[in-house]
Amino acid sequence: MQSYTIGQAARLLGVSADTARRWADAGRVATHRDDSGRRVIDGRDLAAFSVEVAQSGTDEDDTSYTSARNAFPGIVTAVKLGDVAAQVEIQAGPHRLVSLLTREAVEELGLGVGMRATARVKSTSVHIDRV
């Protein structure tokens, strides 16, 4: 399972590293130490927390999250596989993006809950890039 440093988590949540650190210190999201002694968050925990933060609307530093070139970097919060099609949800700061794509594409990208991914929006299509 992929883990994220406090700084990486902050970027994915669209907040400052200080805000992410305060949330971790307050026990809002679980952390542990990696082999290097850095405090990290498991990907699944971060995915669940990112949905909670987005739904609560309590962004402490009230920073707006913007995209550059229609790219929304975030974390995969759900993957629903069908026989042929799949649905992938990404939480990019306060934005929840949902993309319908082929099951084959999801498997080729190796997408799973807790992974970093970028949703790229062009017209009415959303393309998912694994980071």
N, C-alpha and C positions, 0 to 999 in steps of 0.2 A: 504494500500500500504506500502510495506517495505521501510524503509529509512536507509541510511548508513552514518556513521560518516566519517569525512575527512580521518582518518586512514584506515578505512575499504575500502573506495573508492580507496585510493592510492594502497592498496594491490591488489584490483581487476583490476586496470588499469596498474599495473606493474611499478609504479613510487614511488618516496619517498613521505612521508606525506607533506614535504615542497613544493614539486612540486604541489601536489593536492591543497594545501592551497593557493599557488600563483594563480593557475587557478581559484579557487573560488573567491579570492580577486579581480581578474581582470574581474570577471563576465562571464567567459567562461562557467561555470556551476552554475545553481541557487542553493542556499542554504537557509535554514531557521533554526530557533532555535526550538529544541524539548522541552518537558516539563521540562527537566533538564537543559536547557540553552545551550546544546551542539549544534554546527552547524552541520546540517545533509543535505543530498541530497536525494530527492525522487528517488526511484528505477527506474522509467520510465525515469527521467531526466538523471540519471547516465548511463542507458543502451544506450540512444541516444548519449550521450557524448562519451562513450567508443568506439562507432563505428566511430564517428568523429575523435577522437584521433588516432585510428588505421589507418584510411584512410589518415590522414594528414602526418603521419610519422614524426611528430615533437616532439619526445620524448626528452624533455629538458635535462635530465641528461644522456641520451644515454646508459641507463642500459639495458642489454639484459635480456629477460625473459626466464627462463628455467623451465622445469618441473622435479619434483622428482617422480620416479616410474610411469612415464607416466600419471600423473594427471595434469589436466589443470583447476585450479579454476578460475572462472570468473562470468560473469553476463549474464543472458538470455536476448538476444536482439530481438528475434523473435520466435514465435510459430505459425506454420501453421497446422491446424487440417483438416484431410480428414475424410471420413467415417470410415476407418479402420486404416490408417497410419497417421503419423504426422512427421513434420520436426521441429527440435529445433536448433536454432543458439545460440552459446555462444561466447562472446568476452572475451578472456583470455589474458589480456595485449595486445600485438600486434597481437595475434593469433585469427583468426575467425574459429570456429569449427562448423560444421553442422552435425547433426545426424538424421538419419531416424529411427523411432521407432514406436511402435504401439500407436494408440490414447489412448488405455486403460492405457498404461504405463505413458503417459503424464498426464492423469487425476488422476491416482493413486498417482503420485509424486506431483500433484498440481502445475506443472510448469507454470509460466507466465512471461511475460516481466518484467524485473527489479528485478527478484529473483536471489540470489546467487545459483550457481550450479557448479559442478565439472565434467568435461568430462574426462573419463578414457579411455585410448587408449590401446588396446591389439590386436596386429596383424592388421587386417583390420577392426576391430569393435570398435565403440566408445560407451561407456556406460555412462549414465548421472546419477549422484548422487545428490539428493537435499541436500543442506547444511542447 
